[in-house]
């Protein structure tokens, strides 16, 4: 079995990455969602940079972009939105990528938050399928049980991550989700200002919950 076959069998439609309006401007301007070290080296991005997570504890994995399958990591987003960036002068959006990125070289799949002691990491079909096991251990005596009503396309643990090496091309960007119409208008304005062909922009507040 291949990753493409797993994606098709599970009906995985999207791989997601949340960011701010400043972040999406930089991403579209540079044509890449970049890992943290690459962001700091970009002359354009250094002027608008707002890191989703100011203090990353998984230093070994800083060269990877953090992505989610089907739904964002609402735990991390809640901290970013309500704590790290609670006074954000701007707004959030979610970038939806083609699931083809899951089959790219050196992509790492994790069963839960990458810093947790119970996290299992893997590559290929085995690594991807491990995200959907009936039970996921986060740390000792703390487990997530798969909900019987959970769609096949959603990992068992909401904090499961896809770690993509270095940078993800916006050639795989299929749509952008926002919370309200004003934000959608702003997204269209960003595409226009950068002279880029726009992708679909969808108002979907529930995706941020």
C-alpha positions, 0 to 999 in steps of 0.5 A: 500500500502507498501513502496515496492509497491510504489518503484515498481510502481515508478520504483525506482531503486537506492538510492544514496550517494556521497562520496570521494575516501577516503570516499569509502575506509572507507565505504568498510573497515568498511562495513557501510555508517555511520552517522557523530557521528559514523564516529568520533568514528571509529579508522580506519576512523579517519585517512582518514575522509573527511566530505562531509559537514563540517558544518552541521546545522541540528544538530538534525539529525546528527545520520542519513545518508543522501541519495537521490532517483534516482539522487544525491542532485546536489545543495549540491554536487556542494557546496561540490565539488566547495567550501568545497572541491574545492582543494580535493586531490582525486575524487568523486564517487556515491554509488548506494544502493538497494531501499530495504533500503527505507523500513527499520525501522525508515527511514525518508523521507523529501520533500526538504533540511532538514534545510529548514523551508518548509520541510515536514518530514515523515515515511512510505508510506505517507512520501515517497509519499510526496517527489513526490507531484506536489508542494514542499515548500522550505521556504515561497514564494519559491516553486518547481513545479514538471516538467511534464517531470520528471520521476516518480522515481525522487522526485519533489525537487532535495534536497529531502533527505532520512534520514537513522538512524545510518548506512547503510550496504554495503550489499545493495551496488549494484554499484559505479558510477565514472566520468572517467576510472582512478577512476574506476581502483582505485575503483577496486584497493580498493576492491582488497586491502581490499580483497572484492568481487567487485560490478559493477563500472560504468563511468557516468559523467552525474550523477555528474551534 
